[in-house]
Amino acid sequence: MQAIEVVGILIATVLAAIDVAHHKAYIAASGIAITAIGAGAVLALGFVAYGLYRMRRWSRTPALLTQLFVGIVGIYLVQAPRLDWGIPALVLSVTGFAALLSPAGIRTLAPGRREA
């Protein structure tokens, strides 16, 4: 789920960059800032996704926080109403929480687990 969310943020960042390049952003400086923040988020969350892939314990907390933030953004998007982005965000958030908090996820990523 984390990697899919990273791809979604990457798509939104590319769309923001295209709007800035074609002078469609309401304020160019804010469009550039949103693009830069999106690129930074892609890098940071990509690192967390890689940590989950490698089953690193440190990646659990940032992944849970990511699911929380994606869920909050999904709620705002559904209320907007931007159902085309909001519903997938909510589905990803709930699925990500379920995977991270499942017994297998806890055994793998929770501190204090015993190595085989």
Summary of the structure (lengths in Angstrom):
residues: 116
radius of gyration: 16.2
end to end distance: 26.1
largest distance: 56.0
contacts: 324
relative contact order: 0.13
helix: 82%
strand: 0%
